Amino acid sequence: MGPATDAENGKASSPLVALLAGGVAGGVEAACTYPFEFAKTRVQLYGHEGVRNPFAVVARVARQEGLGALYKGCSTMIFGSIGKDAVRFLMFDRIRALFEDPSS
């Protein structure tokens, strides 16, 4: 029961690879979904003039306040997601290795 292996060549995968993959995935995910988190928060806090469709809220904010307004506060969420998802990927990889069948 060792570390997870690369399926193509049978070599053990590096923990650094899992950390980097998880960090990149978490950062990209946070950056892509943040405008809709922003829209949800706007609707919850302000009602956004009766518009509840997140696509309409995003379009309206981008048109009236600019694209940068959709990413206010996003850096904090991105940095948090990078760390959280990096550790999650690493731990998943390590725990999966504990349950691998060495004969297959």
Contacts in CASP RR format, 6 or more apart in sequence:
PFRMAT RR
TARGET T0000
AUTHOR 0000-0000-0000
METHOD contacts of the structure
MODEL  1
MGPATDAENGKASSPLVALLAGGVAGGVEAACTYPFEFAKTRVQLYGHEG
VRNPFAVVARVARQEGLGALYKGCSTMIFGSIGKDAVRFLMFDRIRALFE
DPSS
1 97 0 8 1.000
1 98 0 8 1.000
1 100 0 8 1.000
1 102 0 8 1.000
2 12 0 8 1.000
2 97 0 8 1.000
2 98 0 8 1.000
2 100 0 8 1.000
3 12 0 8 1.000
3 13 0 8 1.000
3 15 0 8 1.000
3 93 0 8 1.000
3 94 0 8 1.000
3 97 0 8 1.000
4 12 0 8 1.000
4 13 0 8 1.000
4 18 0 8 1.000
4 93 0 8 1.000
4 94 0 8 1.000
4 96 0 8 1.000
4 97 0 8 1.000
4 100 0 8 1.000
5 11 0 8 1.000
5 12 0 8 1.000
5 13 0 8 1.000
5 97 0 8 1.000
5 100 0 8 1.000
6 12 0 8 1.000
6 13 0 8 1.000
13 93 0 8 1.000
15 90 0 8 1.000
15 93 0 8 1.000
15 94 0 8 1.000
18 86 0 8 1.000
18 89 0 8 1.000
18 90 0 8 1.000
18 92 0 8 1.000
18 93 0 8 1.000
18 94 0 8 1.000
19 86 0 8 1.000
19 87 0 8 1.000
19 89 0 8 1.000
19 90 0 8 1.000
20 86 0 8 1.000
21 89 0 8 1.000
22 82 0 8 1.000
22 85 0 8 1.000
22 86 0 8 1.000
22 88 0 8 1.000
22 89 0 8 1.000
22 90 0 8 1.000
23 81 0 8 1.000
23 82 0 8 1.000
23 83 0 8 1.000
23 85 0 8 1.000
23 86 0 8 1.000
23 89 0 8 1.000
24 82 0 8 1.000
25 85 0 8 1.000
25 89 0 8 1.000
26 78 0 8 1.000
26 81 0 8 1.000
26 82 0 8 1.000
26 83 0 8 1.000
26 84 0 8 1.000
26 85 0 8 1.000
26 86 0 8 1.000
27 78 0 8 1.000
27 81 0 8 1.000
27 82 0 8 1.000
27 85 0 8 1.000
29 81 0 8 1.000
29 85 0 8 1.000
30 74 0 8 1.000
30 77 0 8 1.000
30 78 0 8 1.000
30 80 0 8 1.000
30 81 0 8 1.000
30 82 0 8 1.000
31 74 0 8 1.000
31 78 0 8 1.000
34 70 0 8 1.000
34 71 0 8 1.000
34 74 0 8 1.000
34 77 0 8 1.000
34 78 0 8 1.000
35 58 0 8 1.000
35 70 0 8 1.000
35 71 0 8 1.000
36 54 0 8 1.000
36 58 0 8 1.000
37 77 0 8 1.000
38 58 0 8 1.000
38 61 0 8 1.000
38 70 0 8 1.000
38 71 0 8 1.000
38 72 0 8 1.000
38 74 0 8 1.000
39 48 0 8 1.000
39 54 0 8 1.000
39 55 0 8 1.000
39 57 0 8 1.000
39 58 0 8 1.000
39 61 0 8 1.000
40 54 0 8 1.000
42 48 0 8 1.000
42 57 0 8 1.000
42 61 0 8 1.000
43 51 0 8 1.000
43 52 0 8 1.000
43 54 0 8 1.000
43 57 0 8 1.000
48 57 0 8 1.000
48 60 0 8 1.000
51 57 0 8 1.000
51 60 0 8 1.000
58 70 0 8 1.000
61 69 0 8 1.000
61 70 0 8 1.000
62 69 0 8 1.000
62 70 0 8 1.000
END
